[in-house]
Amino acid sequence: MDTLLSPEFWLAVGQIIMIDILLGGDNAVVIALACRKLAPAQRTKGIIWGTAGAIVLRVVLIFFALTLLQVPYLKIVGGLLLVWIGVKLLVPEDEDEHSSIQASDKLWAAVKTVIVADFVMSLDNVIAIAGAAQGAGGDHQMPLVIFGLLVSIPIIVWGSQLVIKLMDRFPAVITLGAMLLGWIAGTMIIGDPALAAWVPTQAGDKPGVSAVIPALHYGCGVAGALLVLAIGKLLASRHASKD
């Protein structure tokens, strides 16, 4: 209960919701494309069942990700992937990535399309959410993940168009989201078990458990955020100069 009342827990919840909003736009597009040929009476069912199946699958993937991130060097790899994902948010896309999504007029065929496509596209969400959940610490990482995903479902399914319009009107939302991924990447990398021998630590919340000193932890988060911003803006300016 103390963990549920801690600011770290609710900060992680906020991060998970923001990550899912930013990276869930693609999922909303997949749902719309896969269900567009269904009869109006079945369209809502297709959206609900497809989203539910995709979320359950993602929870399973995140469970394994949280376990695997305890293996040396995998946090470093995951952090570098998050930097790349954050940079991608800041660089305009050249082509429609969803042209291969096939619509179906059969309910369960559409549901299967949503689940399979979401599985293929879930790498960024899984790594980012696992990193955010680890920031909360304690024994409540999976409940935290599930809670964050459940809160974000209606935002993605029913509020995706509003979110997209807000992002178009206020580009700073995307920039802040990309920097958030960089922040998580920096704090994830510095906590990799492979670096434990070289990273200064202090006693953690639990007996016998050590944690990276706060100044270094937050410093790496800031460095990761600024790195994503710098690389993203540089690549975006080069992209603009080619047009």
Secondary structure as the mmCIF struct_conf table of DSSP 4:
data_model
#
loop_
_struct_conf.conf_type_id
_struct_conf.id
_struct_conf.beg_label_comp_id
_struct_conf.beg_label_asym_id
_struct_conf.beg_label_seq_id
_struct_conf.end_label_comp_id
_struct_conf.end_label_asym_id
_struct_conf.end_label_seq_id
TURN_TY1_P TURN_TY1_P1 ASP A 2 LEU A 5
BEND BEND1 SER A 6 SER A 6
HELX_RH_AL_P HELX_RH_AL_P1 PRO A 7 LEU A 23
BEND BEND2 GLY A 24 GLY A 24
HELX_RH_AL_P HELX_RH_AL_P2 GLY A 25 CYS A 35
TURN_TY1_P TURN_TY1_P2 ARG A 36 LYS A 37
BEND BEND3 LEU A 38 LEU A 38
HELX_RH_AL_P HELX_RH_AL_P3 PRO A 40 LEU A 68
TURN_TY1_P TURN_TY1_P3 LEU A 69 GLN A 70
BEND BEND4 VAL A 71 VAL A 71
TURN_TY1_P TURN_TY1_P4 PRO A 72 TYR A 73
HELX_RH_AL_P HELX_RH_AL_P4 LEU A 74 LEU A 90
BEND BEND5 VAL A 91 VAL A 91
BEND BEND6 ASP A 94 GLU A 95
TURN_TY1_P TURN_TY1_P5 GLU A 97 SER A 100
HELX_LH_PP_P HELX_LH_PP_P1 ILE A 101 ALA A 103
BEND BEND7 ASP A 105 LYS A 106
HELX_RH_AL_P HELX_RH_AL_P5 LEU A 107 MET A 121
HELX_RH_AL_P HELX_RH_AL_P6 LEU A 123 GLN A 134
TURN_TY1_P TURN_TY1_P6 GLY A 135 ALA A 136
TURN_TY1_P TURN_TY1_P7 GLY A 138 ASP A 139
HELX_RH_AL_P HELX_RH_AL_P7 GLN A 141 ARG A 169
TURN_TY1_P TURN_TY1_P8 PRO A 171 PRO A 171
HELX_RH_AL_P HELX_RH_AL_P8 ALA A 172 ILE A 190
TURN_TY1_P TURN_TY1_P9 GLY A 191 GLY A 191
HELX_RH_3T_P HELX_RH_3T_P1 PRO A 193 LEU A 195
TURN_TY1_P TURN_TY1_P10 ALA A 196 TRP A 198
BEND BEND8 VAL A 199 VAL A 199
STRN STRN1 THR A 201 ALA A 203
BEND BEND9 ASP A 205 LYS A 206
TURN_TY1_P TURN_TY1_P11 PRO A 207 GLY A 208
STRN STRN2 SER A 210 VAL A 212
HELX_RH_AL_P HELX_RH_AL_P9 PRO A 214 LYS A 242
#
